Amino acid sequence: MTDTKPKNGSETSANGGERHQFQAEVSRLLNIVANSLYSEKDIFLRELISNASDACDKLRYAALTDADLASGDSEYRIDIKFDREARTLTVADNGIGLNHQDLIDNLGTIASSGTAAFIEAVSEAKKDEDEKSGDVNLIGQFGVGFYSAFMVADEVSVTTRKAGDEDGWIWKSDGMGEFTIEPTADAERGAEVTLHLKKEADEYLDAMRLRHIVKTYSDHISFPISLTETGGGEEAPVGEKLNQASAIWARPKGEVDEDAHKEFYHHVSHAIDEPWLTLHFRAEGMIEYTGLLYVPTTRPFDLFHPERKCSVKLYVKRVFITNDCEHLLPSWLRFLRGVIDSEDLPLNVSRELLQNNPVLARIKAGVTSRVLNALGEKAEKESEAYAGFWEAFGPALKEGLYEDFEHREKLLNLVRFRTTAGDELVSLAEYKARMKEGQEAIYYIAGDELEAVQRSPQLEGFRAKGIEVLLMTDPIDEFWLPSVGVYETTPFKSVTRGSADLEKIDASEEETNDDAKAEEAVEGIDALIAAIKLELGDSVKDVRSSARLTDSAVCLVADDDDLDMNLQRILKQHGQLNEVTPRVLELNPKHALISGLAESAAKSALDVALKDAAHLLLDQARIMEGEALPDPTAYAKRMADVMAMAYRK
Ligand code: ADP
C-alpha cells in the first residue's frame, strides 16, 4: 500500500490519501474520551457547534478585509443533519474551513498547554486510582473540544474547504491513533463534520432529542442552526432555526437567564465549570460598548503558565475580531472569560492597530474598574463566597498590586490573608482594626509553605503579645510588598527583618509574669554576644539580644537595610542572587541555654566550649529557616561532642 514516505512521518497511499499518527497526547486524550468517563455525552454536540460558530466568526472577520473570501455565501449558518439508516450525524458550517496543514495542526495535535496539563493530570490520577473516580472530576474542568465526538462515534470524518482555496480535503479517523487525509473535489467552503454513531448512541438519531440538546446548550450561538433529516435520497427539514441566533450579550439583561449564561460561558471559556460571577453591562456615553464577562469558579490549570494571556473575546458591532487581545484587559484579570463588543472601533481594525488604540485603552480602564467594583461588592456582602474566589484567583490579583499603580487602592481592599489569628481570611481593614495600642506596622512573615511559616521562631514574641501577623506564601508577595510599602498610612513590616520593637506595643492579656521578669538584663549577655561575634566573624552581620523569641533559643533575621530573607531565598533559587547576605543572629535571653551560656561567658569569655556553642546556635537557627547547613559534618561533630559531655559517665 505504502509507496512514499514524506518528511513529516506520514505515509501516502495509492489513492492519494495520507496516513498520519496523532500526537501522543491526542492518543491519550482519545483513550480517555472513548472510554467515556464523562457521563454527559450530549456535550459533544455543543463542542462541534461551538467550533462551527468560531469558524463562521473567523471568516466574517477575514472577509472584512478580503470580501472575496465569503463571496457567493455570506449568510453564515450551521446545519445539523442526521440519517437514521446510515447512522450518521453531521454538523456543517460555511465558515473559514481548514486546509491540509490546518487539518494536521488542529485535528491531530493539542495546542493548548492547559489541555496537555490536563491529560498529564488524568494519566497521573489513573496510576493510583481505579479507572473512573478521579477522572470524572478532572474531565469536568475541561472541554475536550473536537475530540469529544469520539464519545459517541466510532468513526469521524471532516470534509472541508478553506475559504479562498480551491482544494478540498477529507480527514477521517476511528480515533485509534491514526487519521487519514485525502483530497476531494466536492467539498463546499467550510467544514462538514460527520459522526458515524456507535451502536449505543441511537438517541442522537432523533429530531426531538437533537432539538432539545441544541436548545439547552447552544441557544446563545449567534448564527442560525437548522436541523434536517436525510436518508433514502431525501432531505426533510425538521427545524429551520432551533436557536435564537442573536448575540446573547446584545440581548436585554433581564432576558438572559442563568442557564443561558452557563452555556455561553462554556462556549467562550472551553471550560465546564460554572461562572462564579456574571457581569453583563452596557457602557453608554463618550464611548459605547457591551460587556458580558464571567469569573470562573475553578482556577484553570494554566493560569500561571507564562504564555497565558487575556482570552476575553473582542467584537466590534457583533463581529468577532480576536480572542487574543492583550490590550483589552490588564493581565492580572486574565482569569476573566467572555466578550467585549465595541460600537466605536472601526470594523476593519487590524489586530496590530489595537496596540495603542485610545478607544481600547478607555474600554480597558472602564471594564477594569467595573470588575473591581463588582468584586468589592462580593467581598463585602458574601465574604464566604469571596474566600473561595480568593483561593482560586487571589495570586493573580496580587500581580496587579505590583504592576498597576492606578488600581492599587482598590486592590488593597480586595486582598485577603491567612494570619496567625485563626483560619479565616482577613482583609487589611480588619487587620488594622485589630492592631494593638502602640503597634505602628502591619506585621507579616513570608515563606513558601503555610505550615512551615506558622512554625517560625520569629513569630513567638508576636504570639505571646497577641499581635496578629499576616502569613504570606505566594511568591508574588515578596514583590508587591516592597513596592506598595504602606496600607493607608501604615507600613508593612516583616517580622524577620530589622528590630522587633515589641516593647512599645501594649501587652495583651496573654502576657505572663515570666515575660515581665525577663525584661531585666541577663547577667553576662553582653559578654556572650561579644564572644559569639568574635567566633562567627563574617558569617553573621550582627549578634544581638532578641525581643521576638519566647520558646526558641535563637533565630535569624535580616538587617533593616537588607532584603527580607525569604526574598533572598527566592532570588537565589532563580539565579538572580549569588549568595544570601549575612544575617543577624538573635539570642533569647529568657532561654535557659542562653542564660547559662551568658553566665559562663561572664566568668571566662574565652571558654573553648563557647566557640562550639556559637557555631551550633547559628546552625540551629539555619535549620529552623529550612536552610541547608554550609558544613553539616562540622555541625554533626560539634553536636556529638556536646551530647557526649552531657552523657559522660
Ligand atoms: P478548540 O476549539 O478548543 O481550539 P478543538 O479540538 O475543538 O479545540 O478544535 C481544534 C481546532 O480545530 C480549532 O481551534 C479550529 O482551529 C479547528 N476547527 C475545529 N472545528 C472546526 C471547524 N468546524 N471549522 C474550522 N476549523 C475548525
Boltz pocket constraint, residues with backbone or C-beta under 6 A from the ligand:
constraints:
  - pocket:
      binder: B
      contacts: [[A, 47], [A, 48], [A, 51], [A, 52], [A, 55], [A, 93], [A, 95], [A, 96], [A, 97], [A, 98], [A, 102], [A, 106], [A, 107], [A, 143], [A, 144], [A, 145], [A, 146], [A, 147], [A, 190], [A, 191], [A, 270]]
      max_distance: 6.0
